[in-house]
Amino acid sequence: MTDMMRDILSVSAVLGALSSIFGVIFAVYRWYLKQEKRDRDIVRMKEENALICYGLEACLDGLEQLGANHSVPVAKDKLNKYLNQQAHK
């Protein structure tokens, strides 16, 4: 083998190693971005669920005030108990 062929093989080996390293770094970065997005989505869903629970509590309260006393007070008590337990976690 000539010196030029050895140099070409050395350069190609270095380029291959560098591209592998950058590929791993890029994959880790993409994973990190995906985790960040997932965390933001979870926070958003928790906020939405809290708003839905408070709206449901208002609806149950309104039904109770209108005289719907069959299972409305039980559901309202269970919802309030659940919300209080979650608030203290």
Secondary structure in CASP SS format (residue, H / E / C, confidence):
PFRMAT SS
TARGET T0000
AUTHOR 0000-0000-0000
METHOD secondary structure of the structure
MODEL  1
M C 1.00
T C 1.00
D H 1.00
M H 1.00
M H 1.00
R H 1.00
D H 1.00
I H 1.00
L H 1.00
S H 1.00
V H 1.00
S H 1.00
A H 1.00
V H 1.00
L H 1.00
G H 1.00
A H 1.00
L H 1.00
S H 1.00
S H 1.00
I H 1.00
F H 1.00
G H 1.00
V H 1.00
I H 1.00
F H 1.00
A H 1.00
V H 1.00
Y H 1.00
R H 1.00
W H 1.00
Y H 1.00
L H 1.00
K H 1.00
Q H 1.00
E H 1.00
K H 1.00
R H 1.00
D H 1.00
R H 1.00
D H 1.00
I H 1.00
V H 1.00
R H 1.00
M H 1.00
K H 1.00
E H 1.00
E H 1.00
N H 1.00
A H 1.00
L H 1.00
I H 1.00
C H 1.00
Y H 1.00
G H 1.00
L H 1.00
E H 1.00
A H 1.00
C H 1.00
L H 1.00
D H 1.00
G H 1.00
L H 1.00
E H 1.00
Q H 1.00
L C 1.00
G C 1.00
A C 1.00
N C 1.00
H C 1.00
S C 1.00
V H 1.00
P H 1.00
V H 1.00
A H 1.00
K H 1.00
D H 1.00
K H 1.00
L H 1.00
N H 1.00
K H 1.00
Y H 1.00
L H 1.00
N H 1.00
Q H 1.00
Q H 1.00
A H 1.00
H C 1.00
K C 1.00
END
